[in-house]
């Protein structure tokens, strides 16, 4: 297998406080951007997305063309992010599948021997076709990788473009050095024909605007037993309950949101003994646990209630299909169960998933989370005196910090990377003084 692409130098990202007026970014033409800030202006030329050429990539076997649209058949390795493919990366007309390397090998026929999901880059055998289930195939194709370039105001007051390092799913902005200011980012989101306003992310703030601390704090009002244990240096047992994001098998254990939360609590309350356990299920919902039979590894009574933790923190992006009325009904029953064992509860609002799954048309200029589930969680916690760690509010504002939020999703769908996990921990720690 042969793969070729250009490699570009970049520095690691160092946050620099924004000290000038709000920058303005405008599309000048297909690959040029006009950047203006505090009397400085420059038109920058942006290189088109990086294209990767793959030749004779070997697949030991090819799966049948079945499964969900985002993972149908076998994902092409080049467009694969975590366990599934990245949408809109593959040039579907470029795919050639053969029974061996080189142009002299037999070429299989699309639509007869195999099928392709053109947007998501999955391909698979067709019944009655010529590809045996136990034989290797060789794929050649082209795809685009994402990139984030930065418009930077240098120490000598020039606006220049810094090129980021390409990545199939989670590109990061290049760094700025001491004395420089990042004015905005240009997101090359894959196989695009030209730049639009949706690809421009001026830096309007450098961090989430934390609320002014109030007295008494949310922890004192809504989590009094938890807060008292932390202050008194007593053992505190936390149970993280959720779906694949809580399971987060794709990340090191120390990068999971519950690990980050526990570590920050220990740092803030070093006299306390904080332990955390997790009960989670990939693809699970809160209803799944309630419906799991006795003896199941996911039975709610046995795996959540019987543990009798001091504090339960729940995360269920998979509950996002619930409307506001559904939240009130489902979560009302959970609240009664938790109060029955004397446990306190924090509900995490979910991170963002793919824009087309959320009804969003763009990843910038987002003013609010559009999901009824999130509105339902906010209403439920306010009406019932339950603590809310509003991670969603932090994802809403990522575009203001110059970040397309999907570049924090390792599977290009709904699995946050360690930065996204950090936003959960930030939201949880905001409850504590």
C-alpha positions, 0 to 999 in steps of 0.5 A: 500500500502506498500513501502520499501527502505533504507534511507541514510544520506547525507549533503546539497551540498556546492560548493568547488573550485577545487584546484587540477589537473583534476581528472580522473575516470575510470570503474574498473569493474561492480561496482568499479571506479578508481579515480586519482587526483594529485598523489592520487588514489583509487578504490571505490566500488559503491553500485548498484541502490536502488530498491524499492518494492511496494506492493498493491498500490491502483489506484481508476481507471485505464485509458485506454491504450492510450496517448503518449508513455511517459504517456500512460494510468496511470503512476505508482506512484513509477516511476512518475516524475511530470506528467509522468513516468521516463524511464528505472526505472520499472522492467517490469517483476515485475508488477502484477495487481489485483482487490484487495489487497493480493495474494488471489485477482483476478490477471488481465492478461497482454495483455488481461485485461491491457497493459503496456508500459515497458520502461516508466511505464504506464499501462492501461485498454484494451477494452474488458478486465475484468477491469471495468472503475470505479473500483480500481486496486492494483499494485505490482512492483519493480523499481530503483531510481536514485542516485548520489554518489561523490568521495571526497578528504578528508582533510587528503588526502584520496579519499572516496565515499559519497553516495547520497540520491536516487530520482526517477528523480532529485537526487543531489550529497551529500555535501562535508564539509569544507576542502574537494574537490569533485573530481567527481560524479557517476550517478546511472541512474536507472535500470542499470546492471553495470557502464559504462563511461557514468555514470562517471562525473569527476568535471572539473570545479566548475562553468560556465566560465563567459565571460570577460565583454566587453565595451560597454556591450551587454545591452548597444549595443543591449538593449539601451532603457532597459539599460537606464531605469534601469540606470535612475531608470525608470519603466521597463515592461518586458514580458516573452513569451514562452511555458510550461517552461515559464508557469512552473506551477510545480514550486513556482512562485518565482522559475520561470526564469522570477521571478529570472531575475526580482529579480536580475535586482532589486538587481542590479539596486535598483533604477529601478521599474521592473515589469514582466508579462507572456504570455505562453502556455503549449505545445505551440510554437511561431507559435501557438500564431501567429495562435491563433484567435482573442479573444483567450487567446493566440492571438499574437496581443492581448496578446503580442503586445498589451501589449506594453512591454519595453522588451520581453524575449522569451523562446521556447524549443518547437520551437526546431523542426525548422531548421536554415532556419525556424528560420530565417523566423519565427523569422524575422517576430517576429522581425518586429512585436516587432520593430513595437511597439518599444519593445526590444527583448531578445531570450533565447536559450533553455535548454536541453531535453532528450538525445534521443530527442536531438540525444545525446548518452550520458550526458557527453563529450558533446561539443556543442548543436546539435540542428539546432534550436540553431544554427539558433538562434545564427545566427539570433541574430548575423545577426540582432542585437538581444540580445541572452541569451545563456542558452544552452551554460550553459547546455552544460557544466553541465557535466564538473561540475559533473552533468548529465543534465537530473537530473535537469529535474523534468519530466525526459523529458524537465521541468527544476527544480529551478536550471535549471531556475537559468541557464536562469537567469544567461544567462540573467544577463550576458547581463548586466554589 
